[in-house]
Amino acid sequence: MKFNLTLNRDEDKVLIVECPSIPACVIQAQTREEALENIKDAIAACLQVRAELGLPLTVETYQVEVTA
């Protein structure tokens, strides 16, 4: 399965990576490489827990265009 991710640095320069299609699937890391490896483990764990709880594995996400 392929997932879209968001990567954002916080005020302490920590990289926050989130998988928007899996609620609460978020990790923190110092480097992009570490973050991308760790989010794979987090996604697998989140999918397993959601399956065990009988929840849908993912939620719908959309892209919208906004004129700024």
C-alpha positions as CSV (number, residue, x, y, z in Angstrom):
1,M,0.0,0.0,0.0
2,K,1.2,3.5,-0.7
3,F,0.3,6.5,1.6
4,N,0.7,10.3,1.3
5,L,2.7,11.8,4.2
6,T,3.1,15.3,5.5
7,L,6.5,16.5,6.8
8,N,6.8,19.6,9.0
9,R,9.5,21.0,11.3
10,D,8.3,22.3,14.6
11,E,9.8,25.3,16.5
12,D,12.5,23.0,17.9
13,K,13.5,21.8,14.5
14,V,12.1,18.3,15.1
15,L,10.6,16.7,12.0
16,I,6.9,15.7,12.4
17,V,5.7,13.2,9.9
18,E,2.0,12.3,9.7
19,C,0.0,9.9,7.6
20,P,-3.3,11.8,7.1
21,S,-5.3,8.8,5.9
22,I,-4.6,7.0,9.2
23,P,-5.9,8.9,12.2
24,A,-3.2,9.5,14.9
25,C,-0.4,8.0,12.8
26,V,2.3,10.5,13.7
27,I,6.1,10.2,14.5
28,Q,8.9,12.6,15.3
29,A,12.5,12.4,14.1
30,Q,15.6,14.4,13.7
31,T,16.4,13.6,10.1
32,R,14.3,12.9,6.9
33,E,15.8,9.5,6.5
34,E,15.0,8.5,10.1
35,A,11.5,9.9,9.8
36,L,10.7,8.1,6.6
37,E,11.9,4.8,8.0
38,N,10.1,5.2,11.3
39,I,6.8,6.2,9.7
40,K,6.7,2.9,7.9
41,D,6.8,1.1,11.2
42,A,4.2,3.4,12.6
43,I,1.9,2.9,9.7
44,A,2.2,-0.9,10.0
45,A,1.4,-0.7,13.7
46,C,-1.5,1.6,13.2
47,L,-3.0,-0.6,10.5
48,Q,-2.7,-3.7,12.8
49,V,-4.4,-1.9,15.7
50,R,-7.2,-0.6,13.5
51,A,-7.8,-4.1,12.1
52,E,-7.9,-5.6,15.6
53,L,-10.4,-3.0,16.7
54,G,-12.6,-3.6,13.6
55,L,-12.1,0.0,12.4
56,P,-11.6,0.9,8.8
57,L,-7.9,0.8,8.0
58,T,-7.9,4.3,6.5
59,V,-10.1,7.4,6.3
60,E,-10.9,9.3,3.1
61,T,-8.6,12.3,2.3
62,Y,-9.1,14.9,-0.4
63,Q,-7.2,17.6,-2.0
64,V,-8.9,21.0,-2.6
65,E,-7.6,24.0,-4.4
66,V,-7.7,27.3,-2.6
67,T,-6.8,30.7,-4.1
68,A,-4.6,32.6,-1.7
